[in-house]
Amino acid sequence: MELRWAKKLLLTGGVLLVPVFALVTSVVFWPGVLLKAYSWYMCLSQGVAVRYSHSASYRFCYSTRGTPGCATPTLLLLHGFSTSKEMWLSVIKYLPRNLHVVCLDMPGHEGTSRTGAEDYSIQGQARRVHQVRANFLRGLLANRIPNNNFYREVFLAIIGEKSRHSLQQHLNLITAPLQVIWGKNDQILDVSGAAVIQKVLPHCQVDLLDNCGHAIALERPRKFANLVLDFHNKAKKQA
């Protein structure tokens, strides 16, 4: 009797160990596959679709939810260095489903074409974003293996002399309502940058988050979404 129970226990333990072993092996050897699976599940559960837009030989990849052209303006979300559009999935979760949201893969990242340094500077990225925006207006509606040389090239481009002071030099050109959300514990870009922006644009709205670092969308997605929606609604009433 005891031997039979021991066999059942061993069999049950073996069955449980198989998925655990598979999960641990995947985390160690194929973490990218797990991240892709998680992103796919998040997109599916939140009604987010991945789309592509082409301009000549250049391809943009973006995710979208909602219907454009409604009374509510489109919310365009742009990620930072070395991430991708998937970073916004945790924020989209807290946004209303009737809001049209577009999350774009920046030049060279994830599913968007990888070209050269001319597209990786601040000015180059802005030019490409305007290009994809033009494609949307005309009604145009891949996985990449991480490449250290690519990210090094992008990093050098955005900290280069041409890009380093680009924001400060062009702040005065911003005429649309502006909201600045910054984590007080940001270790990459010091929070004092918010004051620099507000000095040039005194009417901008500045929201500083306690106990939050650089990746606000990942650290405080609900708070970020609520702040953006409040600002969005306020700007719409004032328009």
C-alpha positions as CSV (number, residue, x, y, z in Angstrom):
1,M,0.0,0.0,0.0
2,E,2.8,2.4,1.0
3,L,4.7,1.5,-2.1
4,R,1.7,2.3,-4.3
5,W,1.3,5.7,-2.7
6,A,5.0,6.4,-3.1
7,K,4.8,5.6,-6.8
8,K,1.8,7.9,-7.2
9,L,3.6,10.7,-5.4
10,L,6.7,10.3,-7.6
11,L,4.5,10.3,-10.7
12,T,2.7,13.4,-9.6
13,G,6.0,15.1,-8.7
14,G,7.4,14.2,-12.1
15,V,4.4,15.6,-13.9
16,L,4.7,18.9,-12.0
17,L,8.5,19.1,-12.5
18,V,8.2,19.0,-16.3
19,P,6.5,22.4,-16.8
20,V,8.7,23.9,-14.1
21,F,11.8,22.6,-15.8
22,A,10.5,23.9,-19.2
23,L,9.8,27.4,-17.7
24,V,13.2,27.6,-16.0
25,T,14.9,26.4,-19.2
26,S,13.1,29.0,-21.2
27,V,14.0,31.8,-18.8
28,V,17.7,30.8,-19.0
29,F,18.1,30.0,-22.7
30,W,15.2,31.8,-24.5
31,P,14.1,34.8,-22.5
32,G,13.2,36.6,-25.7
33,V,10.6,34.0,-26.5
34,L,8.9,34.4,-23.2
35,L,8.9,38.2,-23.6
36,K,7.3,37.8,-27.1
37,A,4.7,35.4,-25.7
38,Y,3.9,37.8,-22.8
39,S,3.6,40.8,-25.3
40,W,1.4,38.7,-27.6
41,Y,-0.9,37.8,-24.6
42,M,-1.1,41.4,-23.4
43,C,-1.9,42.7,-26.9
44,L,-4.6,40.0,-27.3
45,S,-6.2,40.7,-23.9
46,Q,-6.2,44.5,-24.4
47,G,-7.4,44.5,-28.0
48,V,-4.1,45.9,-29.3
49,A,-3.2,45.2,-33.0
50,V,0.3,45.4,-34.5
51,R,0.4,47.1,-37.9
52,Y,3.0,48.2,-40.4
53,S,3.3,51.3,-42.6
54,H,5.7,51.6,-45.5
55,S,7.2,54.7,-47.0
56,A,9.2,53.7,-50.1
57,S,11.6,51.1,-48.7
58,Y,11.3,52.2,-45.1
59,R,9.0,50.2,-42.8
60,F,7.4,51.5,-39.6
61,C,6.0,49.1,-37.0
62,Y,3.4,50.2,-34.6
63,S,0.7,48.9,-32.3
64,T,-2.8,50.5,-32.1
65,R,-6.1,50.4,-30.4
66,G,-9.3,52.4,-30.9
67,T,-10.7,54.1,-34.0
68,P,-9.0,57.3,-35.4
69,G,-11.0,60.3,-36.4
70,C,-13.4,60.5,-33.4
71,A,-14.0,63.5,-31.2
72,T,-11.0,62.5,-29.1
73,P,-7.5,63.1,-30.6
74,T,-5.1,60.3,-31.1
75,L,-2.6,59.6,-28.3
76,L,0.8,58.9,-29.8
77,L,3.3,57.1,-27.5
78,L,7.0,57.1,-28.3
79,H,9.5,54.9,-26.4
80,G,13.1,55.8,-25.5
81,F,16.5,54.3,-26.2
82,S,16.8,50.5,-26.5
83,T,13.2,49.7,-25.7
84,S,10.1,49.2,-28.0
85,K,6.4,49.9,-28.4
86,E,5.7,47.0,-26.0
87,M,6.8,49.1,-23.0
88,W,3.4,51.0,-23.3
89,L,1.3,47.9,-22.9
90,S,1.2,48.3,-19.1
91,V,-0.1,51.9,-19.6
92,I,-2.7,51.1,-22.3
93,K,-4.3,48.7,-19.8
94,Y,-5.5,51.8,-17.8
95,L,-6.6,53.9,-20.8
96,P,-10.2,53.9,-22.0
97,R,-10.9,51.6,-25.0
98,N,-12.5,54.3,-27.1
99,L,-9.3,56.4,-27.0
100,H,-7.3,55.9,-30.2
101,V,-3.7,55.0,-29.2
102,V,-0.7,54.5,-31.4
103,C,2.6,53.1,-30.0
104,L,5.4,53.5,-32.6
105,D,8.7,51.5,-32.8
106,M,11.3,54.2,-33.1
107,P,13.9,54.1,-36.0
108,G,15.9,50.9,-35.9
109,H,14.0,49.4,-32.9
110,E,12.1,46.2,-32.9
111,G,10.0,46.0,-36.2
112,T,10.9,49.4,-37.7
113,S,13.6,49.6,-40.4
114,R,17.2,49.8,-39.3
115,T,19.2,52.2,-41.5
116,G,22.0,54.4,-40.4
117,A,23.2,57.1,-38.0
118,E,21.3,59.8,-39.9
119,D,18.1,58.4,-38.4
120,Y,19.3,57.9,-34.9
121,S,20.0,61.5,-33.9
122,I,17.2,63.5,-32.2
123,Q,16.6,65.3,-35.4
124,G,16.7,62.1,-37.5
125,Q,14.2,60.4,-35.2
126,A,11.9,63.5,-35.3
127,R,12.0,63.5,-39.1
128,R,11.0,59.8,-39.3
129,V,8.2,60.3,-36.8
130,H,6.9,63.1,-39.0
131,Q,7.2,60.8,-41.9
132,V,5.0,58.1,-40.4
133,R,2.6,60.7,-39.2
134,A,2.2,61.8,-42.8
135,N,1.5,58.2,-43.8
136,F,-1.3,58.0,-41.2
137,L,-2.8,61.2,-42.6
138,R,-2.8,59.6,-46.1
139,G,-4.7,56.6,-44.7
140,L,-1.8,54.1,-44.8
141,L,-2.4,52.0,-42.4
142,A,9.9,41.2,-37.4
143,N,11.3,40.5,-35.0
144,R,14.9,41.7,-34.6
145,I,17.7,40.2,-32.6
146,P,19.2,42.7,-30.2
147,N,22.4,44.2,-31.7
148,N,24.9,45.8,-29.3
149,N,26.6,47.6,-32.2
150,F,23.2,49.1,-33.2
151,Y,22.4,50.3,-29.7
152,R,25.9,51.7,-29.4
153,E,25.5,53.6,-32.6
154,V,22.1,55.0,-31.5
155,F,23.5,56.0,-28.1
156,L,26.4,57.8,-29.6
157,A,24.1,59.7,-32.0
158,I,21.7,60.9,-29.2
159,I,24.5,62.1,-26.9
160,G,26.5,63.6,-29.8
161,E,27.0,67.4,-30.1
162,K,24.3,67.6,-32.7
163,S,21.6,66.1,-30.5
164,R,22.8,67.0,-27.0
165,H,21.2,70.4,-26.7
166,S,18.5,69.9,-29.3
167,L,15.6,70.0,-26.9
168,Q,16.7,73.2,-25.2
169,Q,17.3,74.9,-28.6
170,H,13.8,74.0,-29.9
171,L,11.7,74.4,-26.8
172,N,10.5,77.8,-27.8
173,L,9.0,76.3,-31.0
174,I,6.4,74.3,-29.0
175,T,3.0,76.0,-29.1
176,A,0.8,73.0,-28.3
177,P,-0.3,72.4,-24.6
178,L,2.6,70.5,-23.0
179,Q,2.8,68.2,-20.0
180,V,6.0,67.0,-18.4
181,I,6.0,63.9,-16.3
182,W,9.2,63.1,-14.5
183,G,10.3,60.7,-11.8
184,K,12.0,62.4,-8.8
185,N,14.4,59.4,-8.5
186,D,15.4,59.4,-12.2
187,Q,19.1,58.3,-12.3
188,I,19.4,58.7,-16.1
189,L,18.0,62.2,-16.7
190,D,18.1,64.4,-13.6
191,V,14.7,65.7,-12.5
192,S,16.1,69.3,-12.6
193,G,15.5,69.1,-16.4
194,A,11.8,69.6,-15.7
195,A,12.6,73.1,-14.3
196,V,14.6,73.9,-17.4
197,I,11.6,73.2,-19.6
198,Q,9.2,75.1,-17.4
199,K,11.5,78.1,-17.4
200,V,11.2,78.4,-21.2
201,L,7.5,77.3,-21.2
202,P,6.0,78.6,-18.0
203,H,2.5,77.5,-19.0
204,C,3.4,73.8,-19.3
205,Q,2.1,71.4,-16.7
206,V,4.8,69.6,-14.7
207,D,4.0,66.5,-12.7
208,L,6.9,65.1,-10.5
209,L,6.4,61.6,-9.2
210,D,7.7,60.5,-5.8
211,N,9.5,57.1,-5.5
212,C,9.8,56.8,-9.3
213,G,12.8,56.6,-11.5
214,H,13.3,56.9,-15.3
215,A,10.9,54.3,-16.6
216,I,7.6,55.9,-15.5
217,A,5.5,53.8,-17.9
218,L,6.8,50.6,-16.3
219,E,7.2,51.8,-12.7
220,R,3.9,53.7,-12.3
221,P,1.7,52.8,-15.3
222,R,-1.7,53.6,-13.6
223,K,-0.5,56.9,-12.3
224,F,1.0,57.8,-15.7
225,A,-2.2,56.9,-17.5
226,N,-4.4,58.9,-15.1
227,L,-2.1,62.0,-15.4
228,V,-2.1,61.8,-19.2
229,L,-5.9,61.4,-19.3
230,D,-6.5,64.4,-16.9
231,F,-4.2,66.6,-19.0
232,H,-5.8,65.3,-22.2
233,N,-9.3,66.2,-21.0
234,K,-8.3,69.6,-19.7
235,A,-6.6,70.5,-23.0
236,K,-9.7,69.3,-24.9
237,K,-11.9,71.6,-22.9
238,Q,-9.6,74.6,-23.4
239,A,-9.3,74.0,-27.2
